[in-house]
């Protein structure tokens, strides 16, 4: 037996105010001569249908702000008695109405141009008859049309079920015997706007949750120094170049091995996006594992280069690196540079200076089989050693367009040390001053760490 064709309601040219009292009785809404002469408004499934470039249909409530409203009425009306009076939207345009006598018809008529569904809660839900759930049909429709506004239709003696329908997910409920054109038109507009507001609030909440999860993830990826038993003091400052990010392509770490040696590292993956941040984390974790396994110097950097070559997404990606291993007595250190700026050493009574840069090796990932000489550096009894990435020295200075550079950074740190700054306060002041000199936020990632040894 062929499926019945759903009726299309007659849409009058204009709403004549509130429907007369007779409109509350069955059949009266279309008994007027105007309704008898009005031609049915048949909506093709493709009419007013829009999709974005990704092929995903936009939210029905958002589309409603730009097109005529379309209502899908789902109600069992075998006698053909209409329950929907004449409807106008807020701009005075007729609201188009489609009718379906069951959920099978409704699913076929639920195209992209439908903005609101008016559902008779008395309809049975497919596959759920006899399960005792009075809102089964509503739950089925909400699963079928999660992006559409839904109005629940109840009888005068069933308002409690209408209120429960709103708690389940409907935007509002209406009493069948109280329907008139003005009330229903307003309810449709309200439902569409509420759905749009709910959808926007849900997306905002989901965005906040994702942002919080990302922040927890990125915060968890930042290193926790392993310095138990060491007399050295540690401080670090990190500022990613990406907006609203906690982690960039710069990375650092500090660990103390069982023999008492303190190993420090700072590096920079070219670029400052999420892929570079992920690669920086991989290199940091690999460095820590290799260091705790006893590797250092050229052997350590060579292995890190193999990790980089295996993990990078493009052959042109490279990373600079500076590693320092401080002897257990704290008076001397070994230094390896892989295309990275040389650390700054400050000692009491002596102007802060950069450590030698003469034996700097190439950045990781540039030259297969490269070597990175290890230099011996005398530190003394009391000192501060600052490792940093190039984001600290490549910021602009005022309107001249010149970069701060290493010389400018050294002069700045010397002045701040003379003002009595040290530890976290020194790093915070240095990074903030570099940002101020730049005239705003720095575009590159900045990482700075400071190790101090007092007599």
C-alpha positions as CSV (number, residue, x, y, z in Angstrom):
1,X,0.0,0.0,0.0
2,X,1.6,3.3,-1.0
3,X,2.4,5.8,1.8
4,X,0.0,8.7,2.1
5,X,1.2,12.0,0.8
6,X,1.3,14.6,3.6
7,X,-1.0,17.6,3.3
8,X,0.5,21.0,2.7
9,X,-1.3,23.7,4.7
10,X,-2.7,26.8,3.0
11,X,-0.8,29.9,3.8
12,X,-2.8,33.1,3.6
13,X,-1.2,36.2,2.2
14,X,-1.5,38.1,5.5
15,X,-2.4,37.5,9.2
16,X,-5.6,39.2,10.2
17,X,-4.6,39.6,13.8
18,X,-5.6,37.0,16.4
19,X,-7.7,34.1,15.1
20,X,-11.4,34.3,15.9
21,X,-12.7,32.1,18.8
22,X,-14.1,29.7,16.3
23,X,-10.6,28.9,15.2
24,X,-10.2,26.8,18.4
25,X,-12.6,24.2,17.1
26,X,-11.5,21.6,14.7
27,X,-11.8,22.6,11.0
28,X,-12.5,26.3,11.6
29,X,-9.1,27.6,10.7
30,X,-9.6,26.6,7.0
31,X,-13.3,27.1,6.8
32,X,-13.1,30.8,5.9
33,X,-13.4,31.8,2.3
34,X,-9.9,33.1,2.3
35,X,-8.5,29.7,3.3
36,X,-10.7,27.9,0.8
37,X,-9.3,30.1,-2.0
38,X,-5.7,30.1,-0.9
39,X,-3.4,28.0,-3.0
40,X,-1.3,25.4,-1.1
41,X,2.3,26.5,-0.6
42,X,4.3,23.5,-1.5
43,X,8.0,23.7,-0.5
44,X,10.5,21.7,-2.5
45,X,13.0,19.9,-0.4
46,X,15.8,22.1,-1.9
47,X,14.1,25.4,-1.3
48,X,16.0,27.7,1.0
49,X,18.4,24.9,1.7
50,X,21.9,26.0,2.4
51,X,25.2,24.3,3.3
52,X,28.6,25.7,4.1
53,X,31.6,25.0,1.9
54,X,32.5,21.9,4.0
55,X,29.1,20.4,3.1
56,X,27.7,20.8,6.7
57,X,24.3,22.4,6.9
58,X,24.2,25.5,9.1
59,X,22.2,25.7,12.3
60,X,18.5,26.0,11.5
61,X,18.1,28.8,14.1
62,X,21.0,30.8,12.5
63,X,19.5,30.3,9.0
64,X,16.1,31.6,10.3
65,X,17.5,35.1,10.7
66,X,17.9,35.3,6.9
67,X,15.0,33.3,5.4
68,X,11.3,32.8,5.8
69,X,10.5,30.5,8.6
70,X,9.3,27.0,7.9
71,X,7.4,24.9,10.4
72,X,7.1,21.1,10.3
73,X,3.9,20.0,12.1
74,X,4.0,16.3,13.2
75,X,0.5,15.2,14.4
76,X,-1.9,12.4,13.9
77,X,-4.9,14.0,12.2
78,X,-6.7,11.3,10.2
79,X,-9.8,13.4,9.9
80,X,-7.9,16.2,8.2
81,X,-8.8,18.8,10.8
82,X,-6.1,21.4,11.0
83,X,-4.8,22.6,14.3
84,X,-2.4,25.3,13.0
85,X,-4.0,28.7,12.3
86,X,-2.7,31.5,10.1
87,X,1.0,32.3,10.9
88,X,3.2,35.3,10.3
89,X,6.9,35.8,11.1
90,X,8.3,38.9,12.8
91,X,8.6,40.7,9.5
92,X,5.0,40.0,8.5
93,X,5.8,37.2,6.1
94,X,3.8,34.0,6.1
95,X,5.3,31.1,8.0
96,X,5.4,28.1,5.8
97,X,3.9,24.9,7.2
98,X,4.5,21.3,6.4
99,X,2.5,18.5,8.0
100,X,3.4,14.9,8.7
101,X,1.1,12.3,10.2
102,X,3.8,10.1,11.5
103,X,7.6,10.1,12.1
104,X,8.3,8.3,8.9
105,X,6.7,11.2,6.9
106,X,8.4,13.7,9.2
107,X,11.9,12.3,8.5
108,X,11.3,12.6,4.8
109,X,10.1,16.2,5.1
110,X,12.8,17.3,7.6
111,X,15.0,19.1,5.0
112,X,17.5,21.9,5.6
113,X,14.9,24.7,5.2
114,X,12.8,23.6,8.2
115,X,13.5,25.8,11.3
116,X,11.0,24.6,13.8
117,X,9.1,21.4,14.6
118,X,5.7,21.3,16.3
119,X,5.3,17.8,17.7
120,X,2.1,16.2,19.1
121,X,3.3,14.3,22.2
122,X,0.4,11.8,21.7
123,X,2.1,10.2,18.7
124,X,3.7,6.8,19.3
125,X,7.5,6.5,18.9
126,X,8.7,3.8,16.5
127,X,10.0,0.8,18.3
128,X,9.1,2.2,21.7
129,X,5.5,1.4,22.1
130,X,4.6,-0.1,25.4
131,X,7.8,0.9,27.2
132,X,6.0,3.3,29.5
133,X,8.0,6.4,28.4
134,X,5.5,9.2,27.7
135,X,8.2,11.3,26.0
136,X,9.6,8.6,23.8
137,X,8.3,10.3,20.6
138,X,9.9,13.6,21.7
139,X,13.3,11.9,22.4
140,X,13.1,10.2,19.0
141,X,12.5,13.6,17.3
142,X,15.3,15.2,19.3
143,X,17.7,12.5,18.1
144,X,16.4,12.9,14.5
145,X,16.7,16.7,14.5
146,X,19.3,17.8,17.1
147,X,19.8,21.2,15.4
148,X,16.1,22.2,15.0
149,X,13.9,24.0,17.5
150,X,11.1,21.8,18.8
151,X,7.7,22.8,20.3
152,X,5.8,20.2,22.2
153,X,2.0,20.1,21.7
154,X,-0.1,18.7,24.6
155,X,-3.8,18.6,25.7
156,X,-5.2,20.9,28.3
157,X,-5.1,18.1,30.9
158,X,-1.5,17.2,30.1
159,X,0.5,20.3,30.9
160,X,2.8,18.4,33.3
161,X,4.0,16.3,30.4
162,X,4.6,19.5,28.4
163,X,6.8,20.9,31.2
164,X,8.7,17.7,31.3
165,X,9.2,17.9,27.5
166,X,11.0,21.2,28.0
167,X,13.2,19.7,30.6
168,X,14.0,16.9,28.2
169,X,15.0,19.2,25.4
170,X,12.0,21.0,23.8
171,X,12.2,24.8,23.6
172,X,8.7,25.2,24.8
173,X,5.3,23.5,25.0
174,X,1.8,24.6,23.8
175,X,-1.7,23.5,24.7
176,X,-3.7,22.4,21.8
177,X,-7.0,24.1,22.8
178,X,-5.2,27.5,23.3
179,X,-3.6,27.8,19.9
180,X,-4.1,30.9,17.9
181,X,-2.1,32.6,15.2
182,X,-0.5,35.2,17.3
183,X,0.5,32.9,20.1
184,X,1.8,30.2,17.8
185,X,3.8,32.7,15.6
186,X,5.4,34.2,18.7
187,X,6.1,30.7,20.1
188,X,7.8,29.6,16.9
189,X,10.0,32.7,16.8
190,X,10.9,32.3,20.5
191,X,11.7,28.6,20.0
192,X,14.0,29.4,17.0
193,X,15.8,32.2,18.9
194,X,16.1,30.1,22.0
195,X,17.5,27.2,20.0
196,X,20.0,29.5,18.4
197,X,21.0,30.9,21.9
198,X,21.2,27.4,23.3
199,X,23.4,26.3,20.4
200,X,25.7,29.3,20.7
201,X,26.0,28.8,24.5
202,X,26.7,25.1,24.0
203,X,29.4,25.8,21.4
204,X,30.9,28.4,23.7
205,X,30.9,26.0,26.6
206,X,32.4,23.3,24.5
207,X,35.0,25.8,23.3
208,X,35.8,26.6,26.9
209,X,36.1,23.0,27.8
210,X,38.4,22.3,24.9
211,X,40.5,25.4,25.8
212,X,40.8,24.2,29.4
213,X,41.8,20.8,28.3
214,X,44.4,22.2,25.9
215,X,45.7,24.4,28.7
216,X,45.9,21.5,31.1
217,X,47.6,19.4,28.4
218,X,50.1,22.1,27.5
219,X,50.8,22.9,31.2
220,X,51.4,19.2,31.8
221,X,53.9,19.2,28.9
222,X,56.0,21.9,30.5
223,X,58.9,20.4,32.3
224,X,59.3,19.9,36.1
225,X,63.0,20.3,36.9
226,X,64.6,17.4,38.7
227,X,67.1,19.1,41.0
228,X,66.6,17.2,44.3
229,X,69.8,17.4,46.3
230,X,71.3,20.2,44.2
231,X,72.3,23.5,45.9
232,X,71.6,25.3,42.6
233,X,68.5,27.6,42.4
234,X,66.3,27.4,39.3
235,X,64.0,29.9,37.7
236,X,62.3,29.9,34.2
237,X,60.1,32.1,32.1
238,X,58.1,31.0,29.1
239,X,56.0,33.0,26.7
240,X,54.7,31.3,23.5
241,X,54.3,33.3,20.3
242,X,50.9,31.7,19.5
243,X,47.9,33.6,20.6
244,X,46.1,32.0,23.6
245,X,48.6,29.2,23.8
246,X,50.7,28.0,26.7
247,X,53.3,26.1,24.6
248,X,55.3,27.0,21.6
249,X,58.3,25.6,19.7
250,X,60.8,26.5,22.4
251,X,61.6,23.9,25.0
252,X,63.9,23.6,28.1
253,X,64.6,21.2,30.9
254,X,66.9,20.7,33.9
255,X,67.8,17.4,35.6
256,X,70.4,16.2,38.1
257,X,72.0,12.8,37.6
258,X,73.0,10.4,40.4
259,X,76.6,11.5,40.2
260,X,75.6,15.1,41.2
261,X,76.0,16.7,37.8
262,X,73.3,19.2,36.8
263,X,72.3,19.1,33.2
264,X,70.4,22.0,31.6
265,X,69.1,22.4,28.1
266,X,67.2,25.0,26.1
267,X,66.1,24.7,22.4
268,X,64.0,26.1,19.7
269,X,62.2,24.3,16.8
270,X,61.9,26.6,13.8
271,X,58.4,28.0,13.7
272,X,56.0,28.4,16.6
273,X,52.8,26.5,15.7
274,X,51.2,23.4,17.3
275,X,53.3,21.0,15.2
276,X,56.5,22.7,16.3
277,X,55.3,22.7,19.9
278,X,54.7,19.0,19.7
279,X,58.1,18.3,18.2
280,X,59.7,20.5,20.9
281,X,58.1,18.3,23.6
282,X,59.3,15.2,21.9
283,X,62.9,16.5,21.8
284,X,62.8,17.6,25.5
285,X,61.5,14.2,26.6
286,X,64.1,12.5,24.5
287,X,66.9,14.7,25.9
288,X,65.8,13.9,29.5
289,X,65.7,10.2,28.8
290,X,69.1,10.2,27.1
291,X,70.7,12.4,29.8
292,X,69.5,10.1,32.6
293,X,70.8,7.2,30.6
294,X,74.3,8.7,30.8
295,X,74.7,10.3,27.3
296,X,76.1,13.8,27.0
297,X,77.9,16.1,24.5
298,X,78.3,15.1,20.9
299,X,76.8,11.6,21.4
300,X,73.7,13.1,23.0
301,X,73.2,15.7,20.3
302,X,73.7,13.2,17.5
303,X,71.0,10.9,18.9
304,X,68.6,13.9,19.3
305,X,69.2,14.7,15.6
306,X,68.1,11.2,14.7
307,X,64.9,11.7,16.8
308,X,64.3,15.0,15.0
309,X,64.8,13.6,11.6
310,X,62.4,10.8,12.3
311,X,59.7,12.9,13.9
312,X,59.6,16.0,11.8
313,X,56.9,16.5,9.2
314,X,59.2,18.2,6.7
315,X,62.9,17.8,5.8
316,X,63.4,21.6,6.2
317,X,62.5,21.7,9.9
318,X,65.4,22.1,12.2
319,X,66.1,22.9,15.9
320,X,68.7,24.8,17.7
321,X,70.0,23.6,21.0
322,X,72.2,24.6,23.9
323,X,73.2,22.1,26.6
324,X,75.2,22.7,29.7
325,X,76.4,20.1,32.2
326,X,77.6,21.5,35.5
327,X,80.0,19.6,37.6
328,X,79.0,18.4,41.1
329,X,81.2,21.0,42.7
330,X,79.4,23.7,40.7
331,X,82.6,25.5,39.6
332,X,82.9,24.4,36.0
333,X,80.6,23.2,33.2
334,X,80.7,21.7,29.7
335,X,78.9,23.6,27.0
336,X,77.5,22.4,23.6
337,X,75.9,24.7,21.1
338,X,73.9,23.5,18.1
339,X,73.2,26.7,16.2
340,X,71.9,28.3,19.4
341,X,72.8,31.6,21.1
342,X,75.5,31.3,23.8
343,X,74.4,31.5,27.4
344,X,75.0,34.6,29.6
345,X,77.2,34.3,32.7
346,X,77.1,36.8,35.6
347,X,79.4,36.8,38.6
348,X,79.8,39.2,41.5
349,X,82.1,42.1,40.7
350,X,82.4,41.1,37.0
351,X,80.1,42.5,34.2
352,X,77.8,39.9,32.8
353,X,79.1,38.3,29.6
354,X,78.3,35.8,26.9
355,X,80.1,32.4,27.0
356,X,82.4,31.5,24.1
357,X,80.6,30.9,20.8
358,X,83.7,29.7,18.8
359,X,83.0,26.0,18.7
360,X,79.3,26.3,17.9
361,X,78.0,23.3,15.8
362,X,75.1,23.3,13.3
363,X,71.5,23.2,14.2
364,X,70.0,19.8,14.6
365,X,68.5,18.5,11.3
366,X,70.7,20.5,8.9
367,X,73.8,18.3,8.3
368,X,73.8,14.5,8.5
369,X,76.7,13.2,10.5
370,X,77.5,16.6,12.1
371,X,79.6,17.0,15.2
372,X,79.1,19.3,18.2
373,X,82.3,20.0,20.2
374,X,82.0,20.3,24.0
375,X,83.7,23.3,25.5
376,X,84.9,23.5,29.1
377,X,83.8,26.7,30.9
378,X,85.0,27.9,34.3
379,X,82.2,29.3,36.4
380,X,83.7,30.1,39.8
381,X,82.3,29.9,43.3
382,X,79.3,32.2,42.8
383,X,77.5,32.8,39.6
384,X,74.3,33.1,37.6
385,X,73.9,31.3,34.2
386,X,71.1,32.3,31.9
387,X,70.0,30.2,28.9
388,X,67.5,31.7,26.5
389,X,66.0,31.4,23.0
390,X,66.3,33.9,20.2
391,X,62.8,35.2,20.9
392,X,64.4,37.3,23.7
393,X,66.9,39.0,21.4
394,X,65.0,39.3,18.1
395,X,62.3,41.8,19.3
396,X,62.4,45.3,17.8
397,X,63.6,48.3,19.7
398,X,61.2,51.2,19.4
399,X,60.4,52.7,15.9
400,X,63.8,52.2,14.5
401,X,63.1,48.7,13.4
402,X,66.4,47.5,14.8
403,X,66.5,44.3,16.9
404,X,67.6,44.2,20.5
405,X,70.3,41.6,19.7
406,X,72.7,39.9,22.1
407,X,74.6,43.1,22.9
408,X,71.4,44.9,23.8
409,X,70.2,42.0,25.9
410,X,73.6,41.8,27.7
411,X,73.4,45.5,28.6
412,X,69.8,45.1,29.8
413,X,70.7,42.2,32.0
414,X,73.7,44.0,33.4
415,X,71.5,47.0,34.4
416,X,68.8,44.8,35.9
417,X,71.4,42.9,38.0
418,X,72.9,46.2,39.2
419,X,69.4,47.1,40.4
420,X,69.4,44.0,42.6
421,X,67.1,41.8,40.5
422,X,67.6,38.1,40.6
423,X,65.8,34.8,40.0
424,X,62.1,34.9,38.9
425,X,62.0,38.6,39.3
426,X,65.0,39.1,37.0
427,X,63.5,36.9,34.2
428,X,60.0,38.4,34.5
429,X,61.4,42.0,34.3
430,X,63.7,41.0,31.4
431,X,60.9,39.5,29.3
432,X,58.5,42.3,30.1
433,X,61.1,45.0,29.1
434,X,61.8,43.2,25.8
435,X,58.1,43.2,25.1
436,X,57.8,46.9,25.9
437,X,60.8,47.7,23.7
438,X,59.1,45.8,20.9
439,X,56.0,48.0,21.3
440,X,53.7,45.0,22.0
441,X,53.6,41.2,22.2
442,X,56.5,39.4,20.7
443,X,55.7,37.2,17.7
444,X,58.3,34.6,18.4
445,X,58.3,32.1,21.4
446,X,60.5,33.1,24.3
447,X,62.0,30.8,26.8
448,X,64.5,31.8,29.5
449,X,65.9,29.7,32.4
450,X,68.3,30.8,35.1
451,X,70.6,28.7,37.3
452,X,72.2,30.4,40.4
453,X,74.9,29.3,42.7
454,X,75.7,31.2,45.8
455,X,78.8,30.9,47.9
